[in-house]
Amino acid sequence: MEILFALITVLLLLSFLLKSTFLPRWGVGVAALLMALTVRLVIPFLASQPAETVNGWIFSPDRVLDIAVCIVLEALLMMAFCFSRTLSRFRFLRWYPGLLAFPAVCWAWGQLLYSSAGIHFTRFAIWAALGTLVVVLVGSWGLRRLLPEEDIRLEGLFLIQLFLLLLTIAATGAITF
C-alpha cells in the first residue's frame, strides 16, 4: 500500500510540473512560491505529530476512499484541460495547477522527516521549502525545454492522469479487500 501511495505521489508531482509548463513564467513562480510556503508551514505541524498518527490518517480505509475521489476529480479536470487546449474551451482550466500536488509534496517531505532522526525541525522546514521552490522552478523550466512541443506535453499529462486513475482503482481495491 505504501508503494502505491509513493507512486501516486510521484505521478501527482510530475503532473503538477507538466501542468505548470503551460503557465506563464510568473504563474510558475507564484505556484512554486505557494507550494514552498505550504511546505514551510506544514512541516512544523508534521514534526509535532508521531509518524503512526499521520500514517493512520492517510491509510485508514475511509480516508483512502476520500483521497481516491479527490484524485479522480482532479484527473478529470486535468483531462478536460488536455481536451480544452485543442478545442479552445474552458480557458479557466489553464490556471488550475493541480491542488493535490500540495498535500502530496508535504506527505513526501513528512516521510523524509520521519525517516531522519535528530534533525532540527525549523531548519528542515526551511531547506525543504527552498528545495521545493527550486525543484518546481527548475523542473518546470526543464520540462518546457525537454519537451518544447505543446502537444507532446499534453499527451504526457493525459497519460499521467490515466495512470493516476488506474493506481487509484488499485489503491481502493487494496484497502477495501
C-alpha positions as CSV (number, residue, x, y, z in Angstrom):
1,M,0.0,0.0,0.0
2,E,2.8,2.4,0.8
3,I,4.4,1.7,-2.6
4,L,1.1,2.7,-4.3
5,F,0.9,5.9,-2.3
6,A,4.5,6.7,-3.1
7,L,3.9,6.1,-6.8
8,I,0.7,8.2,-6.8
9,T,2.7,11.0,-5.1
10,V,5.3,10.9,-7.7
11,L,2.7,11.0,-10.5
12,L,0.9,13.9,-8.8
13,L,4.1,15.9,-8.6
14,L,5.0,15.1,-12.2
15,S,1.5,16.1,-13.3
16,F,2.0,19.4,-11.4
17,L,5.3,20.1,-13.1
18,L,3.9,19.2,-16.6
19,K,0.8,21.4,-16.0
20,S,3.0,24.3,-14.8
21,T,4.7,24.3,-18.2
22,F,1.5,25.7,-19.7
23,L,1.6,28.7,-17.3
24,P,3.5,31.9,-18.0
25,R,6.8,32.3,-16.1
26,W,5.2,34.5,-13.4
27,G,2.5,31.9,-12.9
28,V,5.1,29.2,-12.4
29,G,6.8,31.4,-9.9
30,V,3.6,32.0,-8.0
31,A,2.7,28.3,-8.0
32,A,6.3,27.5,-6.8
33,L,6.1,30.1,-4.0
34,L,2.7,28.8,-2.8
35,M,4.0,25.2,-2.7
36,A,7.1,26.3,-0.9
37,L,5.1,28.3,1.6
38,T,2.8,25.3,2.2
39,V,5.8,23.0,2.8
40,R,7.2,25.6,5.2
41,L,4.0,25.8,7.2
42,V,3.1,22.1,7.2
43,I,6.4,20.6,8.3
44,P,6.4,22.0,11.8
45,F,2.9,20.6,12.3
46,L,4.0,17.2,11.0
47,A,7.1,17.3,13.3
48,S,4.8,17.7,16.3
49,Q,2.8,14.5,15.3
50,P,4.0,10.9,15.7
51,A,4.6,9.1,12.4
52,E,2.0,6.5,13.3
53,T,-0.7,9.2,13.7
54,V,0.0,10.7,10.3
55,N,0.1,7.4,8.6
56,G,-3.1,6.4,10.4
57,W,-4.8,9.5,8.9
58,I,-3.7,8.6,5.4
59,F,-4.0,4.8,5.4
60,S,-7.4,4.4,7.1
61,P,-10.0,3.0,4.7
62,D,-12.3,6.0,4.9
63,R,-9.5,8.4,4.1
64,V,-8.2,6.3,1.2
65,L,-11.7,6.4,-0.4
66,D,-11.9,10.1,0.2
67,I,-8.4,10.6,-1.4
68,A,-9.4,8.4,-4.3
69,V,-12.5,10.6,-5.0
70,C,-10.3,13.7,-4.9
71,I,-7.7,12.1,-7.3
72,V,-10.4,11.1,-9.7
73,L,-11.9,14.6,-9.7
74,E,-8.5,16.2,-10.3
75,A,-7.7,13.7,-13.0
76,L,-10.9,14.5,-14.8
77,L,-10.1,18.3,-14.5
78,M,-6.7,17.7,-16.0
79,M,-8.1,15.6,-18.8
80,A,-10.6,18.3,-19.5
81,F,-7.7,20.7,-19.7
82,C,-5.9,18.5,-22.2
83,F,-9.0,18.5,-24.4
84,S,-9.7,22.2,-23.9
85,R,-6.3,23.1,-25.3
86,T,-7.3,21.7,-28.6
87,L,-10.9,22.8,-28.5
88,S,-10.3,26.3,-27.2
89,R,-12.9,25.9,-24.5
90,F,-12.7,26.1,-20.7
91,R,-9.7,28.5,-20.7
92,F,-10.1,28.8,-16.9
93,L,-8.6,25.3,-16.5
94,R,-5.2,26.8,-17.6
95,W,-4.9,28.4,-14.2
96,Y,-5.6,25.3,-12.2
97,P,-2.2,23.8,-11.3
98,G,-3.3,20.7,-9.6
99,L,-4.1,21.1,-5.9
100,L,-3.4,17.6,-4.9
101,A,0.3,18.1,-5.5
102,F,0.4,20.4,-2.4
103,P,-0.5,17.7,0.1
104,A,1.5,15.1,-1.9
105,V,4.7,17.1,-1.6
106,C,4.0,17.7,2.1
107,W,3.5,14.0,2.6
108,A,6.7,13.2,0.8
109,W,8.7,15.7,3.0
110,G,7.0,14.3,6.0
111,Q,8.1,10.8,5.2
112,L,11.7,12.1,4.9
113,L,11.3,13.9,8.2
114,Y,10.1,10.7,9.9
115,S,12.9,8.7,8.5
116,S,15.6,11.1,9.7
117,A,16.5,11.1,13.3
118,G,18.0,14.1,15.3
119,I,17.4,16.9,12.8
120,H,16.4,20.4,13.6
121,F,12.8,20.8,12.5
122,T,12.9,24.5,11.7
123,R,16.0,24.2,9.6
124,F,14.5,21.1,7.9
125,A,11.3,23.1,7.1
126,I,13.3,26.0,5.6
127,W,15.5,23.7,3.5
128,A,12.5,21.6,2.4
129,A,10.7,24.8,1.3
130,L,13.7,26.1,-0.6
131,G,14.3,22.7,-2.2
132,T,10.6,22.6,-3.3
133,L,10.9,26.1,-4.7
134,V,14.0,25.2,-6.7
135,V,12.6,21.8,-7.9
136,V,9.4,23.4,-9.1
137,L,11.1,26.3,-10.9
138,V,13.9,24.2,-12.5
139,G,11.6,21.2,-13.2
140,S,9.0,23.3,-15.0
141,W,11.7,25.1,-17.0
142,G,13.5,21.8,-17.7
143,L,10.3,20.0,-18.9
144,R,9.5,23.0,-21.1
145,R,13.0,22.8,-22.7
146,L,13.0,19.0,-22.8
147,L,9.5,18.8,-24.4
148,P,9.2,22.0,-26.5
149,E,6.1,20.9,-28.4
150,E,2.9,21.6,-26.5
151,D,1.1,18.6,-28.0
152,I,3.7,16.2,-26.5
153,R,3.3,17.8,-23.1
154,L,-0.5,17.5,-23.4
155,E,-0.2,13.8,-24.3
156,G,2.2,13.2,-21.4
157,L,-0.2,15.0,-19.0
158,F,-3.1,12.9,-20.3
159,L,-1.2,9.6,-19.9
160,I,-0.2,10.5,-16.3
161,Q,-3.8,11.2,-15.5
162,L,-4.8,7.8,-16.9
163,F,-2.1,6.1,-14.8
164,L,-3.3,8.0,-11.7
165,L,-6.8,6.7,-12.3
166,L,-5.6,3.1,-12.6
167,L,-3.4,3.4,-9.5
168,T,-6.3,5.0,-7.6
169,I,-8.5,2.0,-8.5
170,A,-5.7,-0.3,-7.4
171,A,-5.3,1.6,-4.1
172,T,-9.0,1.5,-3.3
173,G,-9.2,-2.2,-4.2
174,A,-6.2,-2.9,-1.9
175,I,-7.7,-1.1,1.0
176,T,-11.2,-2.5,0.7
177,F,-10.4,-6.2,0.2
